[in-house]
Amino acid sequence: MDKKNLVVVGYGGMGGGYHVAKAIEKEVVNLLGIYDIDPKKAELARSRGIYAYNSLEEVLNDDRVDIVTVAIPNDVHLDTVVRCLEAGKNVICEKPVAMSSDEFAKMVETANKNNKVFSVHQNRRWDVDFLGMKQIYNSGEIGRVFNIESRIHGSRGIPSDWRGEKEHGGGMFLDWGVHLIDQILQIYKGRKITKIYCKFIHTTNFEVDDGYKLYIYFEDGSEAYVETGTFNFIAMPRFYMQGDKGTALITDWREKAKVTVCKHWHESEVVPVQTGAGLTKTMAPRDSITVDEYEVDRPTGDVYDYYRNFCDVIDGKAELIVTHEEAMRVMKVMEAAFKSDELGQVVDFVE
Ligand SMILES: NC(=O)c1ccc[n+]([C@@H]2O[C@H](COP(=O)([O-])OP(=O)(O)OC[C@H]3O[C@@H](n4cnc5c(N)ncnc54)[C@H](O)[C@@H]3O)[C@@H](O)[C@H]2O)c1
C-alpha cells in the first residue's frame, strides 16, 4: 500500500517540532508540505526544504492530500477541521480538539457526512508513566483501585503566547487537563462518572488558569484527582494509585513505578513510633514481613502508532485507537469542570 500524503497546518511548536519532524523521521506517511497563516513560518519551512502552501485553499484543492493534521491554536480548530473534512481530506486534530462539546459534535458530524476519518491527537496515551500505571491497574496486583492521583508540576508559569489568552483557548486546564483526564478515563475504563469538582488556580494569570485541581467521582465510590501546577518549584509525584491491597507510585516521568503490596494484613506486634510530639501505632510504617516492595520496568511504546493506526483506518484495516466517543467524554468532563469552577461547587455528571 502506498504511503498516505500528509499536509500539516500550523508550523509552530507542535506542527513543526513534532508532526513535520516525525513525518520525515518515521517515513510512515509522505510529507507533502505545510500551511501556516504566518508568512514567516512559511519562509522558515521553505528554508528547510519543506514545501509551504500559500493558502488553505491550495491544500484543499490538492487532490494528492490524504491527511491534514491541524496544529494551530485551539479557537481555530473548528473552522479548519470542518473545511478540510468538507474538502474530502482525512483529518487529525490536535488537542484539545475543540472549545466545547458542541464544536466537537459538529466536527464528528462533518466527518461522518463526508465519510472521512477524523481523530484527536491524544499522543499522551503513549506516555510510559501512564502505560506503567495502566499495566499495574490491569494486573490487579494492588487489588481494587479506589484512588488515582495524576499530577504535572512545573515551575515556569504558563507560556506568554496565545496560551495566556482566553479567546484562543489558553490556560493549563485546556492544555494539560485534556491529556490527564483522557489518561484517567483510559485507566478507569468502564467506571461511570457521577460528579466533578474543579478549582482553577490563578497565581499570576487571571484571564486563564495557570493550574487547576480536579476531582472526578465514580459511581462505585472510586475517585481520581488530577492537578497541573506551574509554580511548583518542588514537584509532587507524577502518579499515585491506591488499591485495597497495595499502592503504586511514580515520582517522576523518568522513574520506574514503585509498588508496595500487602501480603499479611496483621503484624504480630506493631511497635508504636514517635511522630512529631506524639506516638502512633496506626501510622507506624509496615515492616518487610507484611509487604512486598518492588519496581516495575517501564513499558515501551511508540507514539507513532497513532499515525500507523490512522492510516490503517483509512484503508479499512483497523478501528481508531482514539475514538470519537472517548474524545467526547473528555470534552464533557472538561465542560463540567469549567462549570464547577464557575459555580464553586461540585456538579453532577450524567452519562
Ligand atoms: N499533543 C501535544 O502534545 C501538544 C503539544 C503542544 C501543543 N499541542 C496543540 O497543538 C496546537 C498548536 O500548538 P503549538 O504549541 O504548536 O502553537 P504555536 O503557537 O507554537 O503554533 C501555532 C501555529 O499555528 C499558526 N496558525 C495560527 N492560526 C492559523 C490558521 N488559521 N491557519 C494556519 N496556521 C495558523 C501560527 O502562525 C503558528 O505558527 C494546539 O491545539 C495545542 O494545544 C499539542
The ligand as a Gaussian input file, in Angstrom:
#p B3LYP/6-31G(d) Opt

LIG

0 1
 N       -0.371000      16.860000      21.725000
 C        0.600000      17.557000      22.281000
 O        1.462000      17.018000      22.965000
 C        0.657000      19.033000      22.042000
 C        1.771000      19.798000      22.455000
 C        1.779000      21.152000      22.173000
 C        0.711000      21.731000      21.519000
 N       -0.365000      20.971000      21.160000
 C       -1.516000      21.554000      20.481000
 O       -1.132000      21.933000      19.157000
 C       -1.840000      23.104000      18.762000
 C       -0.817000      24.173000      18.372000
 O        0.002000      24.461000      19.483000
 P        1.513000      24.978000      19.293000
 O        2.170000      24.834000      20.600000
 O        2.127000      24.332000      18.111000
 O        1.235000      26.514000      18.999000
 P        2.218000      27.538000      18.268000
 O        1.763000      28.890000      18.627000
 O        3.635000      27.157000      18.545000
 O        1.956000      27.271000      16.721000
 C        0.725000      27.533000      16.112000
 C        0.973000      27.867000      14.641000
 O       -0.291000      27.957000      14.001000
 C       -0.250000      29.067000      13.073000
 N       -1.641000      29.461000      12.823000
 C       -2.468000      30.163000      13.624000
 N       -3.703000      30.247000      13.069000
 C       -3.638000      29.579000      11.886000
 C       -4.581000      29.297000      10.861000
 N       -5.837000      29.698000      10.950000
 N       -4.147000      28.598000       9.796000
 C       -2.868000      28.182000       9.687000
 N       -1.933000      28.430000      10.625000
 C       -2.320000      29.092000      11.719000
 C        0.603000      30.106000      13.791000
 O        1.144000      31.054000      12.879000
 C        1.683000      29.226000      14.445000
 O        2.806000      29.048000      13.607000
 C       -2.723000      23.493000      19.950000
 O       -4.002000      22.959000      19.772000
 C       -2.027000      22.832000      21.130000
 O       -2.904000      22.548000      22.196000
 C       -0.384000      19.648000      21.397000

